[in-house]
Amino acid sequence: MHLEVNILVIKPLKKAVLPVAGLGTRFLPATKCVPKEMLTVVDRPLIQYAIDEAREAGIEEFCLVSSRGKDSLIDYFDISYELEDTLKARKKASALKALEATRVTPGSMLSVRQQEPLGLGHAIWCAREFIGNDPFAILLPDDVVQSKKSCIGQLVEVYNKTGGNVLAVTEVPREQTGSYGILDVGHDDGKTVEVKGLVEKPDPKDAPSTLSVIGRYVLTADVLKHLAKLEKGAGGEVQLTDAMAKTIGHVPFHGFRYEGKRFDCGSKVGFLEAQIAFALEREELAGDVREFLKKYK
C-alpha cells in the first residue's frame, strides 16, 4: 500500500525588498532634494529603522526599489572614508560608533529602478530578479514600529511555522477602512488569523472586517506570477493586495497581530509623534524631552 505524504518545505527567509521610489509630496518642500526615507526620527533616517528591523530578524540581503534622484539612499550605507578618517583623527569614538549601523556587508544591498509610479505591486515586480524563487520580506519605511521584538521578526517566526504568506495586521476604525488593505478573515485565535480574502481600500459599508494590513509582509515568490500581468486595480495602479489575494488557496496565508506601536511617518502628525516616542526611549534625551513638553500643554 502506497501512502502519499505532502510535506510543507519552508525555505529560510533571508531577503527583503524596500520600496523607496515615492516622491514624498506630503513633506514638500523638504523632499524636493532629500528622499523622504532620509528624514530622521531623532538621529536616524527612516531607511535605517527599516534595515535595522530586518537585520534583527536575520535578514541578510536587501533590495531598494528606488527612482531617479534617490542615490543618497545607497550612499548612506556606503563607507565615508573622509568622514571616518576625520573622526578617528579627532578621537570622536562615540561618533564613529554611531556610524557602525550604517554599514552593510559588501554585496548584500542592491538597488533597482522603478521608472514609473505604477504602485506598490509594480515596485515589487521590479525586484523580481532579486527575489527569484525565494521567500522575501517587504518593509515600507514610512511605517516605523516601536517594539521590543522586531515587527518583521515576529512575522518571520510565524512564517517559520506556517510557511506561505504572513502579513502584519491591526484593527482600524471602520470609517478608515477606505485607506487600507482589509482582510476577510477565517479562523482567528486572537493573534494569528486565517486570511480568506483581501480587499484594497473598501468603502466602510463594504469592508469584510476592520483588520488592516500595515507595511510589513512576508511573501512567497508565488505572488510574482500575478504581478507579472501588471493588471491595474484601485487608483489605476498595480496593487500588491490584488496579487496577494490571488494566492489565497494556493499557499498558506495568515495575518498576525504584531506586538508594538506603529507610527505612520508618511504623515506629518505620525512623523512628529514618532519623534517624541523614540526620544522618550533614549535615556540621554527622555528627561529633557519631558521637561520641554510641559511648556506646550
C-alpha positions in Angstrom: 0.0 0.0 0.0 1.5 3.3 -1.1 0.7 6.4 1.0 1.4 9.9 -0.5 2.7 12.3 2.1 2.7 16.0 1.4 5.5 17.8 3.4 5.5 21.5 3.6 9.0 22.7 2.8 9.7 26.1 4.4 12.7 27.9 2.9 14.7 30.2 5.2 13.8 33.8 4.7 16.9 35.9 4.1 15.8 38.6 1.6 14.0 41.9 2.0 12.6 44.4 -0.5 12.2 48.0 0.5 10.1 50.2 -1.9 11.6 53.7 -1.7 10.6 55.2 -5.0 7.9 57.6 -3.7 8.1 61.3 -4.2 7.2 62.2 -0.6 4.9 65.0 -1.7 3.3 65.3 1.8 6.7 66.6 3.1 7.5 69.2 0.5 9.5 71.3 0.3 11.9 69.2 2.4 11.6 66.3 0.0 12.4 68.4 -3.1 16.0 67.3 -2.8 16.1 64.9 0.2 14.4 61.5 -0.1 11.6 61.1 2.4 13.3 57.9 3.6 16.3 60.0 4.7 14.1 62.2 7.0 15.2 61.5 10.6 13.4 60.3 13.6 15.6 61.7 16.4 19.0 60.9 14.7 18.4 58.0 12.4 16.7 58.2 9.0 13.6 56.2 8.3 15.5 53.8 6.0 17.9 52.9 8.8 15.0 51.9 11.1 13.7 49.6 8.4 17.1 48.0 7.7 17.8 47.6 11.4 14.5 45.9 11.9 15.2 43.5 9.1 18.7 42.6 10.2 17.3 41.9 13.7 15.1 39.3 12.1 18.0 37.6 10.5 17.6 39.0 7.0 20.9 39.4 5.1 20.1 40.6 1.6 18.3 43.9 0.7 16.9 45.4 -2.5 15.9 49.0 -2.6 13.3 49.7 -5.3 14.2 53.3 -6.0 13.7 56.1 -8.5 15.8 58.8 -10.2 17.3 61.3 -7.7 17.5 58.9 -4.7 21.1 57.7 -5.0 21.7 59.1 -1.5 19.9 56.1 0.0 22.6 53.8 -1.3 25.3 56.3 -0.4 24.1 56.3 3.2 25.0 52.7 3.6 28.4 53.1 1.9 31.7 53.9 3.8 32.6 57.5 4.1 36.4 57.4 4.3 36.9 61.2 4.7 34.4 61.4 7.5 35.7 58.4 9.3 39.3 59.4 9.0 38.5 62.9 10.4 36.6 61.4 13.3 39.5 59.0 14.1 42.0 61.8 13.9 39.8 63.8 16.4 39.3 60.8 18.6 35.5 61.0 18.3 34.8 57.4 19.4 31.1 57.9 20.1 30.5 59.4 16.6 32.4 56.6 15.0 30.3 54.0 16.8 27.2 55.8 15.6 28.3 55.1 12.0 28.5 51.3 12.6 24.8 50.8 11.9 25.1 52.4 8.5 27.4 49.7 7.2 26.2 46.7 5.4 28.0 43.5 4.3 29.6 44.2 0.9 27.4 42.8 -1.9 24.3 42.5 0.4 22.5 45.6 -0.8 21.4 46.5 -4.4 19.1 49.0 -5.9 16.7 48.7 -8.9 14.8 51.5 -10.5 11.0 51.8 -10.7 10.9 54.1 -13.7 7.1 54.8 -13.5 4.9 55.4 -10.4 2.6 52.5 -11.0 2.0 51.4 -7.4 3.4 49.0 -4.8 2.7 45.9 -6.8 4.7 47.3 -9.7 7.6 48.2 -7.3 7.7 44.6 -6.0 7.6 43.3 -9.6 10.7 45.5 -10.4 12.6 43.4 -7.8 11.7 40.1 -9.4 15.3 39.2 -10.4 16.5 39.8 -6.8 13.6 37.7 -5.4 13.9 34.8 -7.7 12.1 31.8 -6.3 12.8 32.7 -2.6 10.5 33.9 0.1 11.0 37.6 0.9 10.0 40.3 3.3 8.7 43.7 2.4 9.2 46.7 4.7 7.7 50.1 3.9 10.0 52.6 5.6 7.0 55.0 6.1 5.8 52.6 8.8 8.1 52.7 11.8 7.2 50.2 14.5 8.4 50.6 18.1 8.5 47.2 19.7 10.6 45.0 21.9 11.0 42.4 19.2 11.4 43.4 15.5 8.0 43.5 13.8 9.2 41.7 10.7 10.9 39.3 13.0 7.6 38.4 14.6 6.2 37.7 11.1 9.2 35.5 10.3 8.6 33.5 13.4 5.0 32.8 12.2 6.3 32.1 8.7 8.8 29.5 10.1 5.8 27.6 11.5 3.2 28.0 8.8 5.1 28.8 5.6 3.3 30.8 2.9 2.3 34.5 3.3 2.2 36.3 6.6 1.0 39.9 6.9 1.3 42.3 9.9 -2.3 43.4 10.8 -4.0 45.8 13.1 -7.6 47.0 13.9 -8.7 50.3 12.4 -11.9 52.3 12.9 -14.5 51.2 10.3 -14.7 54.7 8.9 -11.0 54.4 8.0 -11.1 51.1 6.0 -11.1 53.1 2.8 -7.4 53.9 3.4 -6.1 50.4 3.9 -6.0 46.9 2.6 -8.6 45.0 4.6 -8.8 41.3 5.4 -11.7 38.9 5.1 -10.8 36.5 8.0 -11.4 32.9 8.7 -10.1 31.1 11.8 -8.9 33.6 14.4 -7.0 32.6 17.6 -6.6 36.2 18.8 -3.1 36.6 17.4 -2.9 34.7 14.1 -5.8 34.9 11.7 -6.6 32.9 8.6 -6.8 35.1 5.5 -9.8 34.2 3.3 -9.7 37.3 1.2 -8.2 40.8 0.7 -9.8 44.0 -0.4 -7.9 47.2 -1.2 -9.4 50.3 0.3 -13.0 49.2 0.6 -15.9 51.5 1.4 -16.6 51.2 5.1 -20.1 49.7 4.4 -18.5 47.0 2.2 -15.4 46.2 4.3 -15.3 42.5 5.3 -13.6 43.4 8.6 -11.7 46.2 10.3 -8.4 44.3 10.3 -6.0 46.2 8.1 -2.6 45.4 6.7 0.4 47.7 7.6 3.7 48.0 5.8 5.2 44.6 6.8 4.8 41.5 4.7 6.4 38.1 4.4 5.5 36.6 1.0 6.5 33.6 -1.2 7.6 34.1 -4.8 4.2 32.8 -5.9 2.9 36.4 -5.9 5.3 37.3 -8.8 3.4 35.4 -11.5 0.3 37.5 -10.7 2.2 40.8 -10.5 3.8 40.0 -13.9 0.4 40.5 -15.6 0.7 44.2 -14.5 -3.1 44.4 -14.1 -4.2 47.7 -12.7 -6.6 47.9 -9.8 -7.6 50.7 -7.4 -6.3 54.1 -8.3 -5.1 52.8 -11.7 -2.1 51.2 -10.0 -0.7 47.7 -9.9 -2.0 46.7 -6.5 0.1 44.2 -4.4 -3.1 43.4 -2.5 -4.8 42.1 -5.6 -1.9 39.9 -6.5 -1.7 38.5 -2.9 -5.4 37.8 -3.0 -4.9 35.5 -6.0 -2.5 33.3 -4.0 -5.2 32.5 -1.4 -6.0 28.8 -1.5 -2.7 28.0 -3.2 -0.3 28.8 -0.3 -0.9 29.2 3.4 -2.0 32.7 4.2 -2.1 34.4 7.6 -2.4 37.7 9.3 -0.6 38.3 12.6 -1.5 40.9 15.2 2.0 42.1 15.9 3.2 43.5 19.3 4.3 47.1 19.1 3.2 50.6 18.2 3.2 51.6 14.6 3.8 55.2 13.5 2.7 56.4 10.1 5.7 58.5 9.2 4.3 59.2 5.8 2.0 61.7 7.6 3.2 64.8 9.4 1.4 64.0 12.6 2.6 60.4 12.7 6.2 61.6 11.9 6.0 64.1 14.8 4.6 61.6 17.2 7.4 59.2 16.3 10.0 61.9 17.2 8.6 62.2 20.7 8.0 58.4 21.3 11.6 57.4 20.2 13.2 60.4 22.0 11.5 59.2 25.2 13.1 55.8 24.8 16.5 57.4 24.9 18.0 57.7 28.4 20.1 60.8 27.4 17.0 62.6 26.0 14.0 61.5 27.9 14.3 63.8 30.9 14.8 67.0 28.7 12.0 66.0 26.4 9.5 65.5 29.2 10.6 68.9 30.6 10.1 70.9 27.4 6.8 69.2 26.7 5.4 70.8 29.8 5.6 74.1 28.0 3.1 73.1 25.4 0.2 71.8 27.5 
